[in-house]
Amino acid sequence: MKITDEQIKRAKEVPIETFFSGNWKQTGRIIRVRCPFPNHRDSTPSFTIYPETNSWYCFGGCGGGDSIKFIEKYCNVSFIEAIEYLINK
């Protein structure tokens, strides 16, 4: 399947925080939650979401990126599969 620039734009606009429920802490412009990735189960929130830029970063070493990169890593899928997932959300 060919992915268009418009589809990539729409996928990047899906708010990362919509994939989290439960305990999260918003401090000013950032949201902190426990890291959701299986290779890093932390006991204190090290996963930070930046809603203004719809980006994320894990201070425990899991990396960072946009909503597409989050779904790629979280669901262990390709770039195209992540976009398809996000635009159908």
HELIX and SHEET records of a PDB file:
HELIX    1   1 ASP A    5  LYS A   12  1                                   8    
HELIX    2   2 ILE A   16  PHE A   19  5                                   4    
HELIX    3   3 SER A   67  CYS A   75  1                                   9    
HELIX    4   4 PHE A   79  ILE A   87  1                                   9    
SHEET    1   A 5 LYS A  25  THR A  27  0                                        
SHEET    2   A 5 ILE A  30  VAL A  33 -1                                        
SHEET    3   A 5 PHE A  47  TYR A  50 -1                                        
SHEET    4   A 5 SER A  55  CYS A  58 -1                                        
SHEET    5   A 5 GLY A  63  GLY A  65 -1                                        
END                                                                             
